[in-house]
Amino acid sequence: MEPRPVTTVEEYEKCVMGVDRGVITLLQLGADSCVRCPGFRSKVERLVTWYQFQWLYCDAHDADTDLPEHFNLSQLPAFVLKAHAETEPLVVPNATPEQLEEAVARVCTPVLVLDADF
């Protein structure tokens, strides 16, 4: 599964407002030049198969983006986890895969997997 790319705060807010009330939104911020970002992305790729959330991605070094400034992020990788429109997001700069997994597990619903024997 590939994330939905977003560049601006307006695009991000449309994505957050456009989902069902129970869907969590995870915004991943990274960059090609970030040495820790590929491993972080791999963790998100695994988590999106285990938990239900909408995955957005922002290239923090894109000249057109205003998201890092909006969320006061200066270290990568970073993520923003938003439970629903009425709550404040969890913003984590300089994030580790472990911090990401812990946050996602705390607020997201696991994906229901039915095997052939069910």
TIRO-2110 file (N, C-alpha, C; in Angstrom, 1 decimal):
// TIRO-2110
0.8, -1.2, 0.0, N, 1, A
0.0, 0.0, 0.0, CA, 1, A
0.9, 1.2, 0.0, C, 1, A
0.5, 2.2, -0.8, N, 2, A
1.3, 3.5, -0.9, CA, 2, A
0.5, 4.5, -0.1, C, 2, A
1.2, 5.5, 0.5, N, 3, A
0.6, 6.6, 1.2, CA, 3, A
0.0, 7.6, 0.2, C, 3, A
-0.9, 8.4, 0.6, N, 4, A
-1.4, 9.5, -0.2, CA, 4, A
-0.5, 10.7, 0.1, C, 4, A
0.1, 11.2, -1.0, N, 5, A
1.0, 12.4, -0.8, CA, 5, A
0.2, 13.6, -0.5, C, 5, A
0.7, 14.4, 0.4, N, 6, A
0.1, 15.7, 0.8, CA, 6, A
1.3, 16.7, 0.9, C, 6, A
1.0, 18.0, 0.5, N, 7, A
2.1, 19.0, 0.6, CA, 7, A
1.7, 20.1, 1.5, C, 7, A
0.4, 20.5, 1.5, N, 8, A
0.0, 21.7, 2.2, CA, 8, A
-0.9, 21.4, 3.4, C, 8, A
-1.0, 22.3, 4.3, N, 9, A
-1.9, 22.2, 5.5, CA, 9, A
-3.3, 22.0, 5.0, C, 9, A
-3.7, 22.7, 3.9, N, 10, A
-5.0, 22.6, 3.4, CA, 10, A
-5.3, 21.2, 2.9, C, 10, A
-4.4, 20.6, 2.1, N, 11, A
-4.5, 19.2, 1.7, CA, 11, A
-4.7, 18.2, 2.9, C, 11, A
-3.8, 18.4, 3.9, N, 12, A
-3.9, 17.6, 5.1, CA, 12, A
-5.2, 17.7, 5.7, C, 12, A
-5.7, 18.9, 5.9, N, 13, A
-7.0, 19.1, 6.6, CA, 13, A
-8.1, 18.5, 5.8, C, 13, A
-8.1, 18.6, 4.5, N, 14, A
-9.1, 18.0, 3.7, CA, 14, A
-9.1, 16.5, 3.9, C, 14, A
-8.0, 15.9, 4.0, N, 15, A
-7.9, 14.4, 4.2, CA, 15, A
-8.4, 14.0, 5.5, C, 15, A
-8.1, 14.8, 6.6, N, 16, A
-8.5, 14.5, 7.9, CA, 16, A
-10.0, 14.7, 8.0, C, 16, A
-10.6, 15.7, 7.4, N, 17, A
-12.0, 16.0, 7.5, CA, 17, A
-12.8, 15.1, 6.6, C, 17, A
-12.2, 14.5, 5.6, N, 18, A
-12.9, 13.7, 4.6, CA, 18, A
-13.0, 12.2, 4.9, C, 18, A
-12.6, 11.8, 6.1, N, 19, A
-12.7, 10.4, 6.4, CA, 19, A
-13.8, 10.2, 7.5, C, 19, A
-14.1, 8.9, 7.6, N, 20, A
-15.1, 8.6, 8.6, CA, 20, A
-14.6, 8.9, 10.0, C, 20, A
-15.6, 9.2, 10.8, N, 21, A
-15.2, 9.7, 12.2, CA, 21, A
-14.3, 8.7, 12.9, C, 21, A
-14.4, 7.4, 12.7, N, 22, A
-13.6, 6.5, 13.5, CA, 22, A
-12.2, 6.2, 12.9, C, 22, A
-11.9, 6.8, 11.7, N, 23, A
-10.6, 6.5, 11.0, CA, 23, A
-9.5, 7.4, 11.5, C, 23, A
-8.4, 6.9, 11.9, N, 24, A
-7.3, 7.6, 12.4, CA, 24, A
-6.4, 8.0, 11.2, C, 24, A
-5.8, 9.2, 11.2, N, 25, A
-4.9, 9.6, 10.1, CA, 25, A
-3.5, 9.7, 10.7, C, 25, A
-2.6, 9.1, 9.9, N, 26, A
-1.2, 9.1, 10.2, CA, 26, A
-0.5, 9.9, 9.1, C, 26, A
0.1, 11.0, 9.4, N, 27, A
0.9, 11.8, 8.5, CA, 27, A
2.4, 11.5, 8.8, C, 27, A
3.1, 10.9, 7.8, N, 28, A
4.5, 10.6, 7.9, CA, 28, A
5.2, 11.7, 7.2, C, 28, A
6.2, 12.3, 7.9, N, 29, A
7.1, 13.3, 7.2, CA, 29, A
8.5, 12.8, 7.1, C, 29, A
9.0, 12.8, 5.9, N, 30, A
10.4, 12.3, 5.7, CA, 30, A
11.0, 13.0, 4.6, C, 30, A
12.2, 12.5, 4.1, N, 31, A
12.9, 13.1, 3.0, CA, 31, A
13.9, 12.1, 2.5, C, 31, A
14.2, 12.2, 1.2, N, 32, A
15.1, 11.3, 0.5, CA, 32, A
16.5, 11.3, 1.2, C, 32, A
16.9, 12.5, 1.7, N, 33, A
18.2, 12.7, 2.2, CA, 33, A
18.3, 12.2, 3.7, C, 33, A
17.2, 11.8, 4.3, N, 34, A
17.2, 11.4, 5.7, CA, 34, A
17.6, 9.9, 5.7, C, 34, A
18.7, 9.6, 6.5, N, 35, A
19.2, 8.2, 6.5, CA, 35, A
18.3, 7.3, 7.4, C, 35, A
17.5, 7.9, 8.3, N, 36, A
16.6, 7.0, 9.1, CA, 36, A
15.2, 6.8, 8.5, C, 36, A
14.9, 7.6, 7.5, N, 37, A
13.6, 7.6, 6.9, CA, 37, A
13.2, 6.3, 6.2, C, 37, A
14.1, 5.6, 5.5, N, 38, A
13.7, 4.4, 4.9, CA, 38, A
13.3, 3.3, 5.9, C, 38, A
14.0, 3.2, 7.0, N, 39, A
13.6, 2.2, 8.0, CA, 39, A
12.3, 2.6, 8.6, C, 39, A
12.1, 3.9, 8.8, N, 40, A
10.8, 4.3, 9.4, CA, 40, A
9.6, 4.0, 8.5, C, 40, A
9.8, 4.3, 7.2, N, 41, A
8.8, 4.0, 6.2, CA, 41, A
8.5, 2.5, 6.2, C, 41, A
9.5, 1.7, 6.3, N, 42, A
9.2, 0.2, 6.3, CA, 42, A
8.3, -0.2, 7.5, C, 42, A
8.5, 0.5, 8.6, N, 43, A
7.7, 0.2, 9.8, CA, 43, A
6.3, 0.7, 9.5, C, 43, A
6.1, 1.8, 8.9, N, 44, A
4.7, 2.3, 8.6, CA, 44, A
4.1, 1.3, 7.6, C, 44, A
4.8, 0.8, 6.6, N, 45, A
4.3, -0.1, 5.6, CA, 45, A
3.8, -1.4, 6.3, C, 45, A
4.5, -1.9, 7.4, N, 46, A
4.0, -3.0, 8.1, CA, 46, A
2.8, -2.7, 9.0, C, 46, A
2.9, -1.5, 9.6, N, 47, A
1.8, -1.2, 10.5, CA, 47, A
0.4, -1.0, 9.8, C, 47, A
0.5, -0.5, 8.5, N, 48, A
-0.7, -0.2, 7.8, CA, 48, A
-1.4, -1.6, 7.4, C, 48, A
-0.7, -2.7, 7.5, N, 49, A
-1.3, -4.0, 7.2, CA, 49, A
-1.8, -4.6, 8.5, C, 49, A
-1.4, -4.1, 9.7, N, 50, A
-1.8, -4.6, 11.0, CA, 50, A
-2.9, -3.8, 11.6, C, 50, A
-3.0, -2.4, 11.3, N, 51, A
-3.9, -1.5, 12.0, CA, 51, A
-4.7, -0.7, 10.9, C, 51, A
-5.8, -0.2, 11.3, N, 52, A
-6.7, 0.6, 10.4, CA, 52, A
-6.3, 2.1, 10.6, C, 52, A
-5.7, 2.7, 9.6, N, 53, A
-5.5, 4.1, 9.6, CA, 53, A
-5.3, 4.6, 8.2, C, 53, A
-5.5, 5.9, 8.0, N, 54, A
-5.3, 6.5, 6.7, CA, 54, A
-3.8, 7.0, 6.7, C, 54, A
-3.0, 6.6, 5.7, N, 55, A
-1.6, 6.9, 5.7, CA, 55, A
-1.4, 8.1, 4.7, C, 55, A
-0.8, 9.2, 5.2, N, 56, A
-0.5, 10.3, 4.3, CA, 56, A
1.1, 10.5, 4.4, C, 56, A
1.7, 11.0, 3.4, N, 57, A
3.1, 11.2, 3.4, CA, 57, A
3.4, 12.6, 2.9, C, 57, A
4.4, 13.3, 3.5, N, 58, A
4.9, 14.6, 3.1, CA, 58, A
6.4, 14.5, 3.0, C, 58, A
6.9, 15.0, 1.9, N, 59, A
8.4, 15.1, 1.7, CA, 59, A
8.7, 16.5, 2.4, C, 59, A
9.3, 16.4, 3.5, N, 60, A
9.6, 17.6, 4.3, CA, 60, A
10.5, 18.6, 3.6, C, 60, A
11.3, 18.1, 2.6, N, 61, A
12.2, 19.0, 1.9, CA, 61, A
11.6, 19.5, 0.7, C, 61, A
10.4, 19.3, 0.4, N, 62, A
9.7, 19.8, -0.8, CA, 62, A
9.5, 21.3, -0.5, C, 62, A
10.0, 22.1, -1.5, N, 63, A
9.9, 23.6, -1.4, CA, 63, A
8.5, 24.1, -1.2, C, 63, A
7.5, 23.4, -1.7, N, 64, A
6.1, 23.8, -1.6, CA, 64, A
5.4, 23.5, -0.3, C, 64, A
6.0, 22.7, 0.5, N, 65, A
5.3, 22.2, 1.7, CA, 65, A
5.3, 23.2, 2.8, C, 65, A
4.2, 23.3, 3.6, N, 66, A
4.2, 24.1, 4.8, CA, 66, A
3.9, 23.3, 6.0, C, 66, A
3.8, 22.0, 5.8, N, 67, A
3.5, 21.1, 6.9, CA, 67, A
4.5, 21.0, 8.0, C, 67, A
5.8, 20.9, 7.7, N, 68, A
6.8, 20.9, 8.8, CA, 68, A
6.7, 22.1, 9.7, C, 68, A
6.6, 23.3, 9.1, N, 69, A
6.5, 24.5, 9.9, CA, 69, A
5.2, 24.6, 10.7, C, 69, A
4.1, 24.1, 10.0, N, 70, A
2.8, 24.1, 10.7, CA, 70, A
2.8, 23.3, 12.0, C, 70, A
3.5, 22.2, 11.9, N, 71, A
3.5, 21.3, 13.1, CA, 71, A
4.8, 21.5, 13.9, C, 71, A
5.6, 22.5, 13.6, N, 72, A
6.8, 22.8, 14.4, CA, 72, A
7.8, 21.7, 14.3, C, 72, A
8.0, 21.1, 13.2, N, 73, A
8.9, 19.9, 13.1, CA, 73, A
10.2, 20.3, 12.4, C, 73, A
11.3, 20.0, 13.1, N, 74, A
12.6, 20.3, 12.5, CA, 74, A
13.5, 19.1, 12.4, C, 74, A
13.1, 18.0, 12.9, N, 75, A
13.9, 16.7, 12.9, CA, 75, A
13.1, 15.6, 12.2, C, 75, A
13.7, 14.8, 11.4, N, 76, A
13.1, 13.7, 10.7, CA, 76, A
13.7, 12.4, 11.2, C, 76, A
13.0, 11.3, 11.0, N, 77, A
11.6, 11.2, 10.6, CA, 77, A
10.6, 11.7, 11.7, C, 77, A
9.5, 12.1, 11.2, N, 78, A
8.4, 12.6, 12.1, CA, 78, A
7.1, 12.0, 11.7, C, 78, A
6.2, 12.1, 12.7, N, 79, A
4.8, 11.7, 12.3, CA, 79, A
3.8, 12.5, 13.1, C, 79, A
2.6, 12.6, 12.6, N, 80, A
1.5, 13.3, 13.2, CA, 80, A
0.3, 12.3, 13.2, C, 80, A
-0.2, 12.0, 14.3, N, 81, A
-1.3, 11.0, 14.5, CA, 81, A
-2.5, 11.7, 15.0, C, 81, A
-3.6, 11.7, 14.2, N, 82, A
-4.8, 12.4, 14.5, CA, 82, A
-6.0, 11.4, 14.6, C, 82, A
-6.6, 11.4, 15.8, N, 83, A
-7.6, 10.4, 16.0, CA, 83, A
-8.9, 10.8, 15.3, C, 83, A
-9.3, 12.1, 15.4, N, 84, A
-10.5, 12.6, 14.6, CA, 84, A
-10.4, 14.1, 14.7, C, 84, A
-11.3, 14.7, 13.9, N, 85, A
-11.2, 16.2, 13.7, CA, 85, A
-11.2, 17.0, 15.0, C, 85, A
-11.9, 16.5, 16.0, N, 86, A
-12.1, 17.3, 17.2, CA, 86, A
-10.9, 17.2, 18.2, C, 86, A
-10.0, 16.3, 18.0, N, 87, A
-8.9, 16.2, 18.9, CA, 87, A
-7.6, 16.8, 18.4, C, 87, A
-6.7, 17.1, 19.3, N, 88, A
-5.4, 17.6, 19.0, CA, 88, A
-4.5, 16.4, 18.5, C, 88, A
-3.7, 16.6, 17.5, N, 89, A
-2.9, 15.5, 17.0, CA, 89, A
-1.7, 15.3, 17.9, C, 89, A
-1.2, 14.1, 17.9, N, 90, A
0.0, 13.7, 18.5, CA, 90, A
1.1, 14.0, 17.5, C, 90, A
2.0, 14.9, 17.8, N, 91, A
3.1, 15.3, 16.9, CA, 91, A
4.4, 14.8, 17.5, C, 91, A
5.2, 13.9, 16.7, N, 92, A
6.4, 13.4, 17.2, CA, 92, A
7.5, 13.6, 16.2, C, 92, A
8.5, 14.6, 16.6, N, 93, A
9.6, 14.8, 15.7, CA, 93, A
10.7, 13.8, 16.1, C, 93, A
11.7, 13.6, 15.2, N, 94, A
12.8, 12.7, 15.5, CA, 94, A
12.4, 11.4, 16.0, C, 94, A
11.3, 10.8, 15.4, N, 95, A
10.6, 9.6, 15.9, CA, 95, A
11.4, 8.3, 15.6, C, 95, A
11.2, 7.4, 16.4, N, 96, A
11.8, 6.0, 16.2, CA, 96, A
10.6, 5.1, 15.8, C, 96, A
11.0, 4.0, 15.1, N, 97, A
9.9, 3.1, 14.7, CA, 97, A
9.2, 2.5, 15.9, C, 97, A
9.8, 2.4, 17.1, N, 98, A
9.2, 1.9, 18.3, CA, 98, A
8.2, 2.9, 18.8, C, 98, A
8.5, 4.2, 18.8, N, 99, A
7.5, 5.3, 19.2, CA, 99, A
6.3, 5.2, 18.3, C, 99, A
6.5, 5.1, 17.0, N, 100, A
5.4, 5.0, 16.0, CA, 100, A
4.5, 3.8, 16.3, C, 100, A
5.1, 2.6, 16.5, N, 101, A
4.3, 1.4, 16.7, CA, 101, A
3.5, 1.6, 18.0, C, 101, A
4.2, 2.1, 19.1, N, 102, A
3.5, 2.3, 20.3, CA, 102, A
2.3, 3.2, 20.2, C, 102, A
2.4, 4.3, 19.5, N, 103, A
1.4, 5.3, 19.3, CA, 103, A
0.2, 4.7, 18.5, C, 103, A
0.6, 4.0, 17.4, N, 104, A
-0.5, 3.4, 16.5, CA, 104, A
-1.2, 2.3, 17.3, C, 104, A
-0.5, 1.5, 18.0, N, 105, A
-1.2, 0.4, 18.8, CA, 105, A
-2.1, 0.9, 19.8, C, 105, A
-1.8, 2.1, 20.4, N, 106, A
-2.6, 2.7, 21.4, CA, 106, A
-3.9, 3.2, 20.9, C, 106, A
-3.9, 3.8, 19.7, N, 107, A
-5.1, 4.5, 19.2, CA, 107, A
-5.9, 3.8, 18.0, C, 107, A
-5.2, 2.9, 17.3, N, 108, A
-5.8, 2.4, 16.1, CA, 108, A
-6.4, 1.0, 16.4, C, 108, A
-7.4, 0.7, 15.6, N, 109, A
-8.0, -0.6, 15.7, CA, 109, A
-7.2, -1.6, 14.8, C, 109, A
-7.0, -2.8, 15.4, N, 110, A
-6.3, -3.8, 14.6, CA, 110, A
-7.1, -4.3, 13.3, C, 110, A
-6.5, -4.6, 12.3, N, 111, A
-7.1, -5.1, 11.1, CA, 111, A
-7.6, -6.5, 11.4, C, 111, A
-8.9, -6.8, 11.1, N, 112, A
-9.4, -8.1, 11.3, CA, 112, A
-9.0, -9.0, 10.1, C, 112, A
-8.3, -10.1, 10.5, N, 113, A
-7.8, -11.0, 9.5, CA, 113, A
-8.5, -12.3, 9.7, C, 113, A
-9.2, -12.8, 8.7, N, 114, A
-9.9, -14.1, 8.7, CA, 114, A
-9.1, -15.1, 7.9, C, 114, A
-8.7, -16.2, 8.5, N, 115, A
-8.0, -17.2, 7.7, CA, 115, A
-9.0, -18.2, 7.2, C, 115, A
-8.5, -19.1, 6.4, N, 116, A
-9.3, -20.0, 5.6, CA, 116, A
-10.1, -21.0, 6.6, C, 116, A
-9.6, -21.2, 7.8, N, 117, A
-10.2, -22.1, 8.8, CA, 117, A
-11.3, -21.4, 9.6, C, 117, A
-11.5, -20.1, 9.4, N, 118, A
-12.5, -19.4, 10.2, CA, 118, A
-13.9, -19.8, 9.9, C, 118, A
END
